[in-house]
Amino acid sequence: MAGIFRKIKQIAQKIGEGANWANQHIYKPIKPFVNALAPAIVSKGLQAASSG
């Protein structure tokens, strides 16, 4: 039974690492362009999504 929870935890950690990687390598490099091109509401929405 404990093995199942350990697997779920490992998968959750991998998903979290993937989301963090996407934030570091995809969102951050384009952030200045997003801020320049998009309305403030959109960039605030992206910031909220990436920080959550």
N, CA, C and O atoms as a GROMACS GRO file, in nm:
protein
  208
    1MET      N    1   0.082  -0.121   0.000
    1MET     CA    2   0.000   0.000   0.000
    1MET      C    3   0.086   0.126   0.000
    1MET      O    4   0.058   0.221  -0.073
    2ALA      N    5   0.191   0.126   0.082
    2ALA     CA    6   0.278   0.244   0.088
    2ALA      C    7   0.348   0.267  -0.045
    2ALA      O    8   0.377   0.381  -0.081
    3GLY      N    9   0.376   0.159  -0.118
    3GLY     CA   10   0.442   0.171  -0.248
    3GLY      C   11   0.361   0.253  -0.347
    3GLY      O   12   0.417   0.328  -0.427
    4ILE      N   13   0.229   0.239  -0.342
    4ILE     CA   14   0.141   0.314  -0.431
    4ILE      C   15   0.154   0.464  -0.403
    4ILE      O   16   0.166   0.544  -0.496
    5PHE      N   17   0.152   0.499  -0.275
    5PHE     CA   18   0.163   0.641  -0.239
    5PHE      C   19   0.300   0.697  -0.277
    5PHE      O   20   0.311   0.813  -0.317
    6ARG      N   21   0.403   0.613  -0.264
    6ARG     CA   22   0.537   0.658  -0.302
    6ARG      C   23   0.544   0.686  -0.452
    6ARG      O   24   0.603   0.785  -0.495
    7LYS      N   25   0.482   0.598  -0.532
    7LYS     CA   26   0.477   0.619  -0.678
    7LYS      C   27   0.403   0.748  -0.712
    7LYS      O   28   0.448   0.826  -0.796
    8ILE      N   29   0.289   0.770  -0.647
    8ILE     CA   30   0.210   0.890  -0.672
    8ILE      C   31   0.293   1.014  -0.638
    8ILE      O   32   0.292   1.113  -0.711
    9LYS      N   33   0.364   1.008  -0.526
    9LYS     CA   34   0.448   1.120  -0.485
    9LYS      C   35   0.558   1.146  -0.587
    9LYS      O   36   0.587   1.262  -0.619
   10GLN      N   37   0.621   1.040  -0.638
   10GLN     CA   38   0.727   1.055  -0.738
   10GLN      C   39   0.672   1.120  -0.865
   10GLN      O   40   0.734   1.209  -0.922
   11ILE      N   41   0.555   1.075  -0.908
   11ILE     CA   42   0.492   1.132  -1.028
   11ILE      C   43   0.459   1.279  -1.006
   11ILE      O   44   0.484   1.362  -1.093
   12ALA      N   45   0.405   1.312  -0.889
   12ALA     CA   46   0.371   1.450  -0.858
   12ALA      C   47   0.496   1.538  -0.858
   12ALA      O   48   0.493   1.651  -0.906
   13GLN      N   49   0.607   1.486  -0.804
   13GLN     CA   50   0.732   1.562  -0.804
   13GLN      C   51   0.781   1.585  -0.946
   13GLN      O   52   0.828   1.694  -0.978
   14LYS      N   53   0.771   1.483  -1.032
   14LYS     CA   54   0.814   1.498  -1.172
   14LYS      C   55   0.731   1.603  -1.244
   14LYS      O   56   0.784   1.684  -1.320
   15ILE      N   57   0.600   1.602  -1.219
   15ILE     CA   58   0.512   1.701  -1.281
   15ILE      C   59   0.549   1.840  -1.232
   15ILE      O   60   0.555   1.935  -1.310
   16GLY      N   61   0.574   1.853  -1.101
   16GLY     CA   62   0.614   1.982  -1.044
   16GLY      C   63   0.745   2.031  -1.103
   16GLY      O   64   0.758   2.149  -1.134
   17GLU      N   65   0.842   1.941  -1.120
   17GLU     CA   66   0.970   1.978  -1.180
   17GLU      C   67   0.950   2.022  -1.324
   17GLU      O   68   1.013   2.118  -1.370
   18GLY      N   69   0.862   1.953  -1.397
   18GLY     CA   70   0.834   1.990  -1.535
   18GLY      C   71   0.772   2.128  -1.544
   18GLY      O   72   0.808   2.207  -1.632
   19ALA      N   73   0.678   2.158  -1.456
   19ALA     CA   74   0.615   2.290  -1.455
   19ALA      C   75   0.717   2.398  -1.421
   19ALA      O   76   0.716   2.505  -1.481
   20ASN      N   77   0.805   2.369  -1.325
   20ASN     CA   78   0.909   2.465  -1.288
   20ASN      C   79   1.005   2.486  -1.405
   20ASN      O   80   1.045   2.600  -1.431
   21TRP      N   81   1.042   2.378  -1.475
   21TRP     CA   82   1.132   2.389  -1.590
   21TRP      C   83   1.068   2.477  -1.697
   21TRP      O   84   1.134   2.563  -1.755
   22ALA      N   85   0.940   2.455  -1.724
   22ALA     CA   86   0.870   2.534  -1.825
   22ALA      C   87   0.870   2.682  -1.786
   22ALA      O   88   0.890   2.769  -1.871
   23ASN      N   89   0.848   2.710  -1.658
   23ASN     CA   90   0.849   2.848  -1.610
   23ASN      C   91   0.987   2.910  -1.630
   23ASN      O   92   0.997   3.024  -1.676
   24GLN      N   93   1.093   2.837  -1.596
   24GLN     CA   94   1.230   2.889  -1.607
   24GLN      C   95   1.274   2.907  -1.752
   24GLN      O   96   1.336   3.008  -1.785
   25HIS      N   97   1.241   2.812  -1.840
   25HIS     CA   98   1.298   2.809  -1.974
   25HIS      C   99   1.205   2.864  -2.082
   25HIS      O  100   1.251   2.899  -2.191
   26ILE      N  101   1.076   2.871  -2.054
   26ILE     CA  102   0.982   2.916  -2.156
   26ILE      C  103   0.923   3.052  -2.119
   26ILE      O  104   0.929   3.146  -2.197
   27TYR      N  105   0.865   3.061  -2.000
   27TYR     CA  106   0.796   3.185  -1.963
   27TYR      C  107   0.893   3.300  -1.937
   27TYR      O  108   0.874   3.410  -1.989
   28LYS      N  109   0.997   3.276  -1.856
   28LYS     CA  110   1.087   3.386  -1.819
   28LYS      C  111   1.156   3.452  -1.938
   28LYS      O  112   1.163   3.574  -1.943
   29PRO      N  113   1.209   3.374  -2.036
   29PRO     CA  114   1.273   3.441  -2.151
   29PRO      C  115   1.177   3.526  -2.234
   29PRO      O  116   1.220   3.627  -2.292
   30ILE      N  117   1.049   3.489  -2.242
   30ILE     CA  118   0.955   3.567  -2.324
   30ILE      C  119   0.880   3.672  -2.243
   30ILE      O  120   0.804   3.751  -2.300
   31LYS      N  121   0.900   3.674  -2.112
   31LYS     CA  122   0.826   3.766  -2.026
   31LYS      C  123   0.838   3.912  -2.071
   31LYS      O  124   0.737   3.982  -2.076
   32PRO      N  125   0.960   3.962  -2.105
   32PRO     CA  126   0.967   4.102  -2.150
   32PRO      C  127   0.882   4.129  -2.275
   32PRO      O  128   0.822   4.235  -2.287
   33PHE      N  129   0.879   4.032  -2.367
   33PHE     CA  130   0.799   4.048  -2.488
   33PHE      C  131   0.650   4.044  -2.455
   33PHE      O  132   0.571   4.121  -2.509
   34VAL      N  133   0.613   3.954  -2.364
   34VAL     CA  134   0.474   3.944  -2.322
   34VAL      C  135   0.430   4.076  -2.259
   34VAL      O  136   0.323   4.128  -2.289
   35ASN      N  137   0.515   4.130  -2.170
   35ASN     CA  138   0.482   4.255  -2.103
   35ASN      C  139   0.472   4.371  -2.202
   35ASN      O  140   0.388   4.460  -2.185
   36ALA      N  141   0.557   4.370  -2.306
   36ALA     CA  142   0.556   4.478  -2.404
   36ALA      C  143   0.436   4.469  -2.498
   36ALA      O  144   0.380   4.571  -2.537
   37LEU      N  145   0.398   4.346  -2.533
   37LEU     CA  146   0.297   4.328  -2.636
   37LEU      C  147   0.156   4.308  -2.582
   37LEU      O  148   0.058   4.350  -2.643
   38ALA      N  149   0.147   4.243  -2.466
   38ALA     CA  150   0.016   4.206  -2.414
   38ALA      C  151  -0.036   4.313  -2.318
   38ALA      O  152   0.042   4.383  -2.254
   39PRO      N  153  -0.166   4.324  -2.309
   39PRO     CA  154  -0.224   4.414  -2.208
   39PRO      C  155  -0.186   4.368  -2.068
   39PRO      O  156  -0.155   4.251  -2.047
   40ALA      N  157  -0.187   4.460  -1.974
   40ALA     CA  158  -0.147   4.430  -1.836
   40ALA      C  159  -0.228   4.316  -1.777
   40ALA      O  160  -0.176   4.237  -1.699
   41ILE      N  161  -0.354   4.306  -1.813
   41ILE     CA  162  -0.440   4.200  -1.758
   41ILE      C  163  -0.386   4.063  -1.798
   41ILE      O  164  -0.384   3.971  -1.716
   42VAL      N  165  -0.343   4.048  -1.923
   42VAL     CA  166  -0.292   3.920  -1.970
   42VAL      C  167  -0.163   3.884  -1.899
   42VAL      O  168  -0.147   3.771  -1.854
   43SER      N  169  -0.070   3.980  -1.887
   43SER     CA  170   0.056   3.950  -1.821
   43SER      C  171   0.034   3.918  -1.673
   43SER      O  172   0.102   3.832  -1.617
   44LYS      N  173  -0.061   3.988  -1.610
   44LYS     CA  174  -0.092   3.955  -1.470
   44LYS      C  175  -0.148   3.814  -1.459
   44LYS      O  176  -0.116   3.742  -1.364
   45GLY      N  177  -0.230   3.775  -1.553
   45GLY     CA  178  -0.284   3.639  -1.555
   45GLY      C  179  -0.174   3.537  -1.572
   45GLY      O  180  -0.176   3.432  -1.506
   46LEU      N  181  -0.077   3.564  -1.660
   46LEU     CA  182   0.036   3.473  -1.679
   46LEU      C  183   0.120   3.465  -1.553
   46LEU      O  184   0.164   3.356  -1.515
   47GLN      N  185   0.144   3.579  -1.488
   47GLN     CA  186   0.223   3.579  -1.365
   47GLN      C  187   0.152   3.497  -1.258
   47GLN      O  188   0.216   3.419  -1.187
   48ALA      N  189   0.022   3.513  -1.246
   48ALA     CA  190  -0.054   3.437  -1.146
   48ALA      C  191  -0.047   3.288  -1.178
   48ALA      O  192  -0.033   3.206  -1.088
   49ALA      N  193  -0.059   3.254  -1.306
   49ALA     CA  194  -0.055   3.113  -1.345
   49ALA      C  195   0.083   3.053  -1.322
   49ALA      O  196   0.094   2.939  -1.276
   50SER      N  197   0.188   3.129  -1.352
   50SER     CA  198   0.324   3.073  -1.339
   50SER      C  199   0.368   3.066  -1.193
   50SER      O  200   0.448   2.980  -1.157
   51SER      N  201   0.317   3.157  -1.109
   51SER     CA  202   0.358   3.154  -0.968
   51SER      C  203   0.279   3.050  -0.890
   51SER      O  204   0.325   3.001  -0.787
   52GLY      N  205   0.159   3.016  -0.940
   52GLY     CA  206   0.076   2.919  -0.871
   52GLY      C  207   0.118   2.782  -0.908
   52GLY      O  208   0.061   2.684  -0.860
   0.00000   0.00000   0.00000
